[in-house]
Amino acid sequence: MVIYFLAVAVHLLAASAATVTYNWNITWVTANPDGQQDRPVIGINGQWPLPVLNFTKGDRVIAHVHNALGNESTSLHWHGFFQNGTNHMDGPPATTQCEISPGTTFTYDFTVDQTGTYWYHSHTRGQYPDGLRQILTIQDPEDPYTGHYDEERVLTLSDWYYDQMPSLLQGFINVLNPTGAEPVPNAALMNDTQNLTIPVEPGKTYLFRVANVGAFASQYFWIEGHSMKIVEVDGVWTKPAEADMIYVASAQRYSFLVTMKNDTSKNYPIVGSMDTDLFDKIPPTLNFNVTSWLVYDDSAQKPDPSQIDEFQPFDDFTLVPVDGIEQYEAADHTITLDVKMDNLGNGANYAFFNDISYVMPKVPTLYSVLTTGSAATNPVVYGTDTNPFVLQKDEIVDIILNNDDTGKHPFHLHGHNFQVLARPSDDSGHYDPNNHTSFPAVPMRRDTLIVYPSSNFIIRFKANNPGVWLFHCHIEWHMDSGLTATMVEAPLELQKTLSIPKDHLEACDASGTLRAGNAAGNTKNFEDLTGANRMVSPLPEGFTGRGIVALVFSCIAAVLGLASIIWYGLAPITQTPAQS
């Protein structure tokens, strides 16, 4: 009987799977999501916000992406997707593909083998905050909470900038910004708007799916007068956990059940509040909250949110996966990454893992894997400044991350979710193997995790998905300034199983990107990195970023002063008439 029902379930799932095809034209669109200022945004087929995607487990997804931006390259990353067997569809340029140049078309083709809440976004430098991002969901009749709710609602949280990212990045990574102060957002959005109303019916239970698709700000999130029952994080179903408030960092997703009241006389605020601890300064005009409403009665008042004394979000570390997967065995391979922010020789501030600020290689790392033969197991092949780590197939891997920065960082691992073994509070310093609390027997799993200021975390995963997978901070400012490492997983297995489609290779030719050899494009001596892209040279001994700025301004002042003297000296001499 059990076998019969299993066969029926498999049959139903196969019957419900489909091939979903998109023909997307990536274009500029004008938008004004908070009603304050028009600006160009990146849309699909002339529309923005982008379409919310809904898949069923087993669907084949084919997305033909044409770049009609004219002035920017682009790409798409399917955030949180494992891409088992289709690593070349993951999306990051210089990692698993070449960029999609203006006027060219690139096809993503893969099968969905997960369920839960995800999102898709550009992985091209600084681009998704300009609009190319949206939530997506994956359904499965076998999901553990199917039948526990009446309807679904999807919500995105995001920060919003009035200026476009290229100009903001130019000002951010700059000698005139030696402290690396990130641009503060101009607004917070929910579903790419403000003052959103969500009609609900009394007594019904809704599954809310929430994703933070912002560039920078984490957000505290709560629904006044209602409790949330968390049931999923980052595509991992969890045992129900009651929460009044959650903390959603950039790239994180939550699903929770909310049962409506039977009383329809009132409407209730839904609040997203940006974590201003992340901001160097808070402009006096900034409203860091965004408010929507659960609407029981459209004719009733939509009240302002109540004032709260302090933020007390639910601790995601305590979540327990429904599948009960226990802590993996002790690590075969441990990677220690020390995070810092510091200045380099141009006086600008950058982000570092182990004193290396990531720089894209000349050959996409996946293409180096496929064209270097047995040398693909040597991390030197992938360049020093890509922060490469080669993993053997099926080994257990620990990443110990020590945060030497005074800010919070959400770190995302492509191609996997990971077990969270430890994440102590602020100011805990580096991980000490001889002094820590016991690891949970059934650890929480997700794909994006916050590390607290001057603290650490330990995550563990199985290297059971051959591919090239990035591990990076999902604050866009930090990723673009170098806070990235590259996991090269089972490279020899990839050589046996993966081939690159013709249109992907044509994308390299169109963008002038090399597609064979080591990180420098050397196809003869794979250990010779002559000509490889490198990070900016370090500051001279004894210099600081502030010192460079002072020197620059002193030089400018001296040049202007000298120019004034020369101009004055060359001016014609005139005689003042004698006074009578």
Protein Blocks (a to p, Z undefined) as FASTA:
>chain_A
ZZmmmmmmmmmmmmmpccdddddddddddddfkopagcddddeehiacdddddddehiac
ddddddfkopaccddddehiaogoilmlnopghklmccddehiacddddddfbecjdddd
dfbehklmnopacddddddfkbfkgoiafbdcddddddddfbdfklmmmmmmccklmnop
acddfbdceehiahiacdddehiacddddddfbfklccddddehiacddfbeehiacddd
ddfbdcddehiacdddddddfblkbccdddddddfklpmbdcfklcfbdcddddfblkbc
cddddddfbdcdddfklpccfklpacddddfbdcdddddddddfkopacddeehiacddd
fbdfklmmmmnojmlmpmklnojklopacddehiacddddddfbfbdcddddehiacddf
bdcdehklpadfklccdddfbdcddfbdcddehiadddddddfbgcddddddfbfklmmn
opacdddehkllmmmmgccdfklmmmmmmnopafedjfkopakbmmbcghiacdddddde
hiafklmmmmmmmmmmmmmmmmmmmmmmmpccddddddZZ
